[in-house]
Amino acid sequence: MTRILARIDRWIVDVDIDPCPPLGWRFWTLPGFPTDPVEPHPYGGTRCLALALIDWDDSAQWLCAMERDESFRLFATHDLFPCAAQHGVEAFASAMLARHAVQPDMFAGGYSPSGNPSKRA
């Protein structure tokens, strides 16, 4: 397991990521188009990596790492569509986990960084 801190808007989610996530190490595509004049979706058509299914305000949501800007977002299962283009998924997954992993603090017996407003998933 790898524990990460994922910033989602004003929240920081503290979550453990399995060595092989429930949906595997694969990219998913999001619906919509960023330039849609009626209903624009900023991440529409982009790839994401579903890392963990978490409970967010009594709703099951996928914590996803966004390839476009290397941020984290939450999406419902019906928002994720299979993606044919899987090139670079392992490198992206490794980089995101390494960048956001929480390192054990040997002196305090806990994890750091600490003191951030967080929501434990």
Contacts in CASP RR format, 6 or more apart in sequence:
PFRMAT RR
TARGET T0000
AUTHOR 0000-0000-0000
METHOD contacts of the structure
MODEL  1
MTRILARIDRWIVDVDIDPCPPLGWRFWTLPGFPTDPVEPHPYGGTRCLA
LALIDWDDSAQWLCAMERDESFRLFATHDLFPCAAQHGVEAFASAMLARH
AVQPDMFAGGYSPSGNPSKRA
1 16 0 8 1.000
1 17 0 8 1.000
1 18 0 8 1.000
1 19 0 8 1.000
2 16 0 8 1.000
2 17 0 8 1.000
2 19 0 8 1.000
2 97 0 8 1.000
2 101 0 8 1.000
3 14 0 8 1.000
3 15 0 8 1.000
3 16 0 8 1.000
3 17 0 8 1.000
3 101 0 8 1.000
3 102 0 8 1.000
3 111 0 8 1.000
4 14 0 8 1.000
4 15 0 8 1.000
4 17 0 8 1.000
4 51 0 8 1.000
4 97 0 8 1.000
4 100 0 8 1.000
4 101 0 8 1.000
4 102 0 8 1.000
5 12 0 8 1.000
5 13 0 8 1.000
5 14 0 8 1.000
5 100 0 8 1.000
5 102 0 8 1.000
5 113 0 8 1.000
5 116 0 8 1.000
5 118 0 8 1.000
6 12 0 8 1.000
6 13 0 8 1.000
6 15 0 8 1.000
6 51 0 8 1.000
6 63 0 8 1.000
6 65 0 8 1.000
6 72 0 8 1.000
6 100 0 8 1.000
7 13 0 8 1.000
7 71 0 8 1.000
7 72 0 8 1.000
8 63 0 8 1.000
8 72 0 8 1.000
8 73 0 8 1.000
8 74 0 8 1.000
10 117 0 8 1.000
11 117 0 8 1.000
11 118 0 8 1.000
11 119 0 8 1.000
12 116 0 8 1.000
12 117 0 8 1.000
12 118 0 8 1.000
12 119 0 8 1.000
13 54 0 8 1.000
13 63 0 8 1.000
13 72 0 8 1.000
13 118 0 8 1.000
13 119 0 8 1.000
13 120 0 8 1.000
13 121 0 8 1.000
14 102 0 8 1.000
14 118 0 8 1.000
14 119 0 8 1.000
14 120 0 8 1.000
14 121 0 8 1.000
15 51 0 8 1.000
15 52 0 8 1.000
15 54 0 8 1.000
15 63 0 8 1.000
15 120 0 8 1.000
15 121 0 8 1.000
16 52 0 8 1.000
17 51 0 8 1.000
17 52 0 8 1.000
17 97 0 8 1.000
18 52 0 8 1.000
21 49 0 8 1.000
21 50 0 8 1.000
21 51 0 8 1.000
21 52 0 8 1.000
22 50 0 8 1.000
22 52 0 8 1.000
22 53 0 8 1.000
23 50 0 8 1.000
23 62 0 8 1.000
23 80 0 8 1.000
24 50 0 8 1.000
25 49 0 8 1.000
25 89 0 8 1.000
25 90 0 8 1.000
25 93 0 8 1.000
26 49 0 8 1.000
26 83 0 8 1.000
26 86 0 8 1.000
26 89 0 8 1.000
27 47 0 8 1.000
27 48 0 8 1.000
27 49 0 8 1.000
27 67 0 8 1.000
27 83 0 8 1.000
27 85 0 8 1.000
27 86 0 8 1.000
27 89 0 8 1.000
27 92 0 8 1.000
28 47 0 8 1.000
28 48 0 8 1.000
28 49 0 8 1.000
28 50 0 8 1.000
28 64 0 8 1.000
28 80 0 8 1.000
28 81 0 8 1.000
28 82 0 8 1.000
28 83 0 8 1.000
29 44 0 8 1.000
29 45 0 8 1.000
29 46 0 8 1.000
29 47 0 8 1.000
29 48 0 8 1.000
29 80 0 8 1.000
29 81 0 8 1.000
29 82 0 8 1.000
29 83 0 8 1.000
30 41 0 8 1.000
30 43 0 8 1.000
30 44 0 8 1.000
30 45 0 8 1.000
30 46 0 8 1.000
30 48 0 8 1.000
30 75 0 8 1.000
30 79 0 8 1.000
30 80 0 8 1.000
30 81 0 8 1.000
31 41 0 8 1.000
31 44 0 8 1.000
31 45 0 8 1.000
31 79 0 8 1.000
31 81 0 8 1.000
32 39 0 8 1.000
32 41 0 8 1.000
32 44 0 8 1.000
32 45 0 8 1.000
33 40 0 8 1.000
33 41 0 8 1.000
33 44 0 8 1.000
33 45 0 8 1.000
34 40 0 8 1.000
34 41 0 8 1.000
34 42 0 8 1.000
34 43 0 8 1.000
34 44 0 8 1.000
34 45 0 8 1.000
43 66 0 8 1.000
43 68 0 8 1.000
43 73 0 8 1.000
46 66 0 8 1.000
46 67 0 8 1.000
46 68 0 8 1.000
47 67 0 8 1.000
47 68 0 8 1.000
47 83 0 8 1.000
47 85 0 8 1.000
48 64 0 8 1.000
48 65 0 8 1.000
48 66 0 8 1.000
48 67 0 8 1.000
48 73 0 8 1.000
48 75 0 8 1.000
48 80 0 8 1.000
49 64 0 8 1.000
49 65 0 8 1.000
49 67 0 8 1.000
49 89 0 8 1.000
49 92 0 8 1.000
49 93 0 8 1.000
49 96 0 8 1.000
50 62 0 8 1.000
50 63 0 8 1.000
50 64 0 8 1.000
50 75 0 8 1.000
50 80 0 8 1.000
51 62 0 8 1.000
51 63 0 8 1.000
51 64 0 8 1.000
51 65 0 8 1.000
52 62 0 8 1.000
52 63 0 8 1.000
52 121 0 8 1.000
53 60 0 8 1.000
53 61 0 8 1.000
53 62 0 8 1.000
53 63 0 8 1.000
54 60 0 8 1.000
54 61 0 8 1.000
54 62 0 8 1.000
54 63 0 8 1.000
54 74 0 8 1.000
54 121 0 8 1.000
55 61 0 8 1.000
55 121 0 8 1.000
56 74 0 8 1.000
56 119 0 8 1.000
56 121 0 8 1.000
59 76 0 8 1.000
60 76 0 8 1.000
60 77 0 8 1.000
61 74 0 8 1.000
61 75 0 8 1.000
61 76 0 8 1.000
62 74 0 8 1.000
62 75 0 8 1.000
62 76 0 8 1.000
62 77 0 8 1.000
62 79 0 8 1.000
62 80 0 8 1.000
63 72 0 8 1.000
63 74 0 8 1.000
63 121 0 8 1.000
64 72 0 8 1.000
64 73 0 8 1.000
64 74 0 8 1.000
64 75 0 8 1.000
64 80 0 8 1.000
65 71 0 8 1.000
65 72 0 8 1.000
65 92 0 8 1.000
65 93 0 8 1.000
65 96 0 8 1.000
66 72 0 8 1.000
66 73 0 8 1.000
67 92 0 8 1.000
70 95 0 8 1.000
70 96 0 8 1.000
70 99 0 8 1.000
102 111 0 8 1.000
102 112 0 8 1.000
102 113 0 8 1.000
103 111 0 8 1.000
103 112 0 8 1.000
104 110 0 8 1.000
104 111 0 8 1.000
105 111 0 8 1.000
105 112 0 8 1.000
105 114 0 8 1.000
108 114 0 8 1.000
END
